[in-house]
């Protein structure tokens, strides 16, 4: 969540009025993440998060916001979008489609333990089950087709060692058949900074659903494992928590090493894209793509089986 679009106080005050949340008290940009402009907004009714969608098609917003509303009403601690009197979840603000969502309590953890990984695994399985019957889901916007197309665009911009690694991995991934795996709506970006924990250590919030879409459920689990699990105990706890709610198939177990590579590739590409094709912003967080290059290289050299 970064700030690319500035919002004036008067225009924000007018925009908030149909939502009936009282007088605007304060607002401030949030300098984290990479894709949208976000502000903390405080009104007479409480604290909210305002998101201005920088590159998301307006036709997709109905899906993203309906997903969060459904999850919030299904017991998943997801931000709930506020609707105006015409039951609209988003309206134009500063030239961008924008939505106001509930602000969840808690804080992210930099170094989660095995118990946190188990809780995230359980929550992720509940999320997959709760979203299973959502009508007309969008495909994963950074799925296999995006990875191939983005990789091909970036290849000429890379140093020889990175070029060769990316070219070889793209070729490997095109040989994989993930269509046989269980599919559904996935979060696709469930990093540590997108999960909140309360003071008692309970999971209190799941954030940033704007990469969500339909894909192999295993891809979501691989994304989480790549960011959350620093050791074997953490990985075993994550998988145990998930499998207790949605048992994994043998096909998923067989695909796990390749899927962890696909998940590492996806975020390496996303960060390479920001490095080589940056967007202008007032406050922009640029993350190091080398972390996922090293992770991908590790998985290629030493594939790891899924814990039982």
Secondary structure, DSSP 8 states (H G I E B T S, - for coil): -BB-S---HHHHHHHHGGG----EEEEEE---SSSSEEEEEEETTEEEEEEE-SS--HHHHHHHHHHHHHHHHTT--B--B---TT--S-EEETTEEEEEEE----B--SS--HHHHHHHHHHHHHHHHHTTT-TT--B-TTSHHHHHHHHHHHHTTS-HHHHHHHHHHHHHHHT--GGGS-EEEE-S---GGGEEE-TTS-EEEE---TT-EEEEHHHHHHHHHHHH-SSHHHHHHHHHHHHHHS---HHHHHHHHHHHHHHHHHHHHHHHHHHHS----SB-----THHHHHHHHHHHHS------
